[in-house]
């Protein structure tokens, strides 16, 4: 499962995940600061979409965009709603898996270096 999501080898996975985990960590710190000072959350849900958009794009494909811009406004609105809900849910799951996998790989290579 991790090979399909993040890359074939451990090194590829670590390189791929490092960028996303850094962006997620920055978003989490910004979210904590915003929550303390302004009582709102903005950046972490965006990170969920950042993590999950590739999966949503892969499984739904480009044909759904044709349905969005079709003559039926209700179908287009429904598809956009499904994209938003599924993107957030799938992104949260993949973000959790990705951060966990990144920590696992970092610990694995730290133990191997000792």
Secondary structure, DSSP 8 states (H G I E B T S, - for coil): -HHHHH-SSHHHHHHHHHHHHHHHHHHHHHHHHHHHHHS---HHHHHHHHHHHHHHHHHH-THHHHHHTSS-HHHHHHHHHHHHHHHHHHHHHHHHHHHHHHHHHHHHHHHHH-
